[in-house]
Amino acid sequence: ITLAEKIIHPESLGEGVNKENVIVVGSKGVSSHNMKTGKLVWAVRTKSGDFNGIYGTTAFYQKENDDQFAIDVNTGKATTYNARKNSQAQYSSDGKYIYAFEKKTVTKLSTK
């Protein structure tokens, strides 16, 4: 994980998120650190791409080739969806699903 592009305080996030850890978004991944000790809790390398926000307890990250990462902000467990070229994605407000739009097909994918 490289230098932080964004630091997300857990108090700004919804219920169910561990309030003892801060989320750090870098250009090549996402990590979580304990606010009291600074100790790394978990880290997920995503290489290059864009952070798309946190919904519920899930952080979403989109790579340059449109692949999606869904990362549980409490555990760091990542689920990857390999998207087709020019596909689009929408996230459920509770963070439990990715809706993948590929040509004329819509697929509902679980993030857990």
Phi and psi restraints in degrees (value plus and minus 20) as a CYANA .aco file:
   2 THR   PHI    -115.0   -75.0
   2 THR   PSI    -185.5  -145.5
   3 LEU   PHI     -75.7   -35.7
   3 LEU   PSI     128.2   168.2
   4 ALA   PHI     -90.7   -50.7
   4 ALA   PSI     112.2   152.2
   5 GLU   PHI    -115.0   -75.0
   5 GLU   PSI     -48.7    -8.7
   6 LYS   PHI    -172.9  -132.9
   6 LYS   PSI     117.7   157.7
   7 ILE   PHI    -139.6   -99.6
   7 ILE   PSI     105.5   145.5
   8 ILE   PHI    -132.3   -92.3
   8 ILE   PSI      96.0   136.0
   9 HIS   PHI     -94.7   -54.7
   9 HIS   PSI     114.9   154.9
  10 PRO   PHI     -83.8   -43.8
  10 PRO   PSI     -43.8    -3.8
  11 GLU   PHI     -85.1   -45.1
  11 GLU   PSI     -42.9    -2.9
  12 SER   PHI    -103.2   -63.2
  12 SER   PSI     -24.7    15.3
  13 LEU   PHI    -120.3   -80.3
  13 LEU   PSI     147.9   187.9
  14 GLY   PHI     -96.2   -56.2
  14 GLY   PSI    -191.9  -151.9
  15 GLU   PHI     -86.7   -46.7
  15 GLU   PSI     132.6   172.6
  16 GLY   PHI      70.5   110.5
  16 GLY   PSI     -30.1     9.9
  17 VAL   PHI    -111.2   -71.2
  17 VAL   PSI     112.0   152.0
  18 ASN   PHI     -80.8   -40.8
  18 ASN   PSI      96.1   136.1
  19 LYS   PHI    -100.6   -60.6
  19 LYS   PSI     -20.3    19.7
  20 GLU   PHI    -110.6   -70.6
  20 GLU   PSI     -30.0    10.0
  21 ASN   PHI    -138.0   -98.0
  21 ASN   PSI     120.7   160.7
  22 VAL   PHI    -119.7   -79.7
  22 VAL   PSI     123.7   163.7
  23 ILE   PHI    -118.7   -78.7
  23 ILE   PSI     109.5   149.5
  24 VAL   PHI    -136.8   -96.8
  24 VAL   PSI     102.7   142.7
  25 VAL   PHI    -125.5   -85.5
  25 VAL   PSI     103.7   143.7
  26 GLY   PHI    -136.0   -96.0
  26 GLY   PSI     157.9   197.9
  27 SER   PHI     -92.2   -52.2
  27 SER   PSI     -36.8     3.2
  28 LYS   PHI    -145.0  -105.0
  28 LYS   PSI      -3.8    36.2
  29 GLY   PHI     144.1   184.1
  29 GLY   PSI    -196.1  -156.1
  30 VAL   PHI    -150.5  -110.5
  30 VAL   PSI     122.0   162.0
  31 SER   PHI    -162.4  -122.4
  31 SER   PSI     148.0   188.0
  32 SER   PHI    -150.8  -110.8
  32 SER   PSI     117.1   157.1
  33 HIS   PHI    -150.4  -110.4
  33 HIS   PSI     123.0   163.0
  34 ASN   PHI     -89.1   -49.1
  34 ASN   PSI     109.6   149.6
  35 MET   PHI     -89.5   -49.5
  35 MET   PSI     -50.6   -10.6
  36 LYS   PHI     -97.6   -57.6
  36 LYS   PSI     -62.4   -22.4
  37 THR   PHI    -123.2   -83.2
  37 THR   PSI     -40.6    -0.6
  38 GLY   PHI      59.4    99.4
  38 GLY   PSI     -20.3    19.7
  39 LYS   PHI     -87.5   -47.5
  39 LYS   PSI     119.4   159.4
  40 LEU   PHI     -86.9   -46.9
  40 LEU   PSI     108.1   148.1
  41 VAL   PHI    -113.8   -73.8
  41 VAL   PSI     -66.9   -26.9
  42 TRP   PHI    -180.0  -140.0
  42 TRP   PSI     140.0   180.0
  43 ALA   PHI    -167.6  -127.6
  43 ALA   PSI     120.4   160.4
  44 VAL   PHI    -147.5  -107.5
  44 VAL   PSI     101.6   141.6
  45 ARG   PHI    -103.1   -63.1
  45 ARG   PSI     108.5   148.5
  46 THR   PHI    -138.4   -98.4
  46 THR   PSI     -17.8    22.2
  47 LYS   PHI      40.3    80.3
  47 LYS   PSI    -154.8  -114.8
  48 SER   PHI    -115.4   -75.4
  48 SER   PSI     135.1   175.1
  49 GLY   PHI     134.1   174.1
  49 GLY   PSI    -183.3  -143.3
  50 ASP   PHI    -144.9  -104.9
  50 ASP   PSI     116.5   156.5
  51 PHE   PHI     -98.6   -58.6
  51 PHE   PSI     106.7   146.7
  52 ASN   PHI    -128.0   -88.0
  52 ASN   PSI     -15.1    24.9
  53 GLY   PHI      94.6   134.6
  53 GLY   PSI     154.8   194.8
  54 ILE   PHI    -139.1   -99.1
  54 ILE   PSI     106.4   146.4
  55 TYR   PHI    -142.0  -102.0
  55 TYR   PSI     103.0   143.0
  56 GLY   PHI      42.3    82.3
  56 GLY   PSI    -143.1  -103.1
  57 THR   PHI    -129.4   -89.4
  57 THR   PSI       2.1    42.1
  58 THR   PHI    -140.7  -100.7
  58 THR   PSI     106.8   146.8
  59 ALA   PHI    -113.7   -73.7
  59 ALA   PSI     117.0   157.0
  60 PHE   PHI    -133.5   -93.5
  60 PHE   PSI     116.9   156.9
  61 TYR   PHI    -157.0  -117.0
  61 TYR   PSI     111.3   151.3
  62 GLN   PHI    -134.9   -94.9
  62 GLN   PSI     104.3   144.3
  63 LYS   PHI     -98.7   -58.7
  63 LYS   PSI     147.4   187.4
  64 GLU   PHI     -81.7   -41.7
  64 GLU   PSI     -46.5    -6.5
  65 ASN   PHI    -110.6   -70.6
  65 ASN   PSI      -4.8    35.2
  66 ASP   PHI      57.1    97.1
  66 ASP   PSI     -20.2    19.8
  67 ASP   PHI     -82.1   -42.1
  67 ASP   PSI     130.2   170.2
  68 GLN   PHI    -136.0   -96.0
  68 GLN   PSI     120.7   160.7
  69 PHE   PHI    -134.3   -94.3
  69 PHE   PSI     111.8   151.8
  70 ALA   PHI    -135.4   -95.4
  70 ALA   PSI      98.5   138.5
  71 ILE   PHI    -139.8   -99.8
  71 ILE   PSI     102.6   142.6
  72 ASP   PHI     -89.2   -49.2
  72 ASP   PSI     100.1   140.1
  73 VAL   PHI     -93.3   -53.3
  73 VAL   PSI     -32.8     7.2
  74 ASN   PHI    -109.8   -69.8
  74 ASN   PSI     -55.3   -15.3
  75 THR   PHI    -131.7   -91.7
  75 THR   PSI     -42.4    -2.4
  76 GLY   PHI      62.6   102.6
  76 GLY   PSI     -16.6    23.4
  77 LYS   PHI     -87.6   -47.6
  77 LYS   PSI     105.6   145.6
  78 ALA   PHI    -129.5   -89.5
  78 ALA   PSI     119.7   159.7
  79 THR   PHI    -137.0   -97.0
  79 THR   PSI     112.2   152.2
  80 THR   PHI    -131.4   -91.4
  80 THR   PSI     118.6   158.6
  81 TYR   PHI    -139.6   -99.6
  81 TYR   PSI      99.3   139.3
  82 ASN   PHI    -106.0   -66.0
  82 ASN   PSI      85.2   125.2
  83 ALA   PHI    -105.7   -65.7
  83 ALA   PSI     135.4   175.4
  84 ARG   PHI    -100.5   -60.5
  84 ARG   PSI     140.7   180.7
  85 LYS   PHI     -79.5   -39.5
  85 LYS   PSI     117.9   157.9
  86 ASN   PHI      44.6    84.6
  86 ASN   PSI       0.3    40.3
  87 SER   PHI    -100.5   -60.5
  87 SER   PSI     142.3   182.3
  88 GLN   PHI    -146.9  -106.9
  88 GLN   PSI     136.7   176.7
  89 ALA   PHI    -154.4  -114.4
  89 ALA   PSI     126.9   166.9
  90 GLN   PHI    -146.7  -106.7
  90 GLN   PSI     130.7   170.7
  91 TYR   PHI    -134.3   -94.3
  91 TYR   PSI     122.1   162.1
  92 SER   PHI     -90.5   -50.5
  92 SER   PSI     129.9   169.9
  93 SER   PHI     -83.9   -43.9
  93 SER   PSI     -44.3    -4.3
  94 ASP   PHI    -109.3   -69.3
  94 ASP   PSI     -23.2    16.8
  95 GLY   PHI      57.3    97.3
  95 GLY   PSI      -9.9    30.1
  96 LYS   PHI    -109.6   -69.6
  96 LYS   PSI     -33.2     6.8
  97 TYR   PHI    -162.0  -122.0
  97 TYR   PSI     129.1   169.1
  98 ILE   PHI    -132.4   -92.4
  98 ILE   PSI     111.2   151.2
  99 TYR   PHI    -122.2   -82.2
  99 TYR   PSI      93.5   133.5
 100 ALA   PHI    -119.3   -79.3
 100 ALA   PSI     105.2   145.2
 101 PHE   PHI    -126.3   -86.3
 101 PHE   PSI      90.8   130.8
 102 GLU   PHI    -146.4  -106.4
 102 GLU   PSI      88.4   128.4
 103 LYS   PHI      34.1    74.1
 103 LYS   PSI    -133.7   -93.7
 104 LYS   PHI    -121.0   -81.0
 104 LYS   PSI      -9.8    30.2
 105 THR   PHI    -131.6   -91.6
 105 THR   PSI     118.5   158.5
 106 VAL   PHI    -138.0   -98.0
 106 VAL   PSI     108.3   148.3
 107 THR   PHI    -140.5  -100.5
 107 THR   PSI     113.1   153.1
 108 LYS   PHI    -117.9   -77.9
 108 LYS   PSI      98.0   138.0
 109 LEU   PHI    -136.4   -96.4
 109 LEU   PSI     114.5   154.5
 110 SER   PHI     -98.9   -58.9
 110 SER   PSI     120.5   160.5
 111 THR   PHI    -112.1   -72.1
 111 THR   PSI     -26.1    13.9
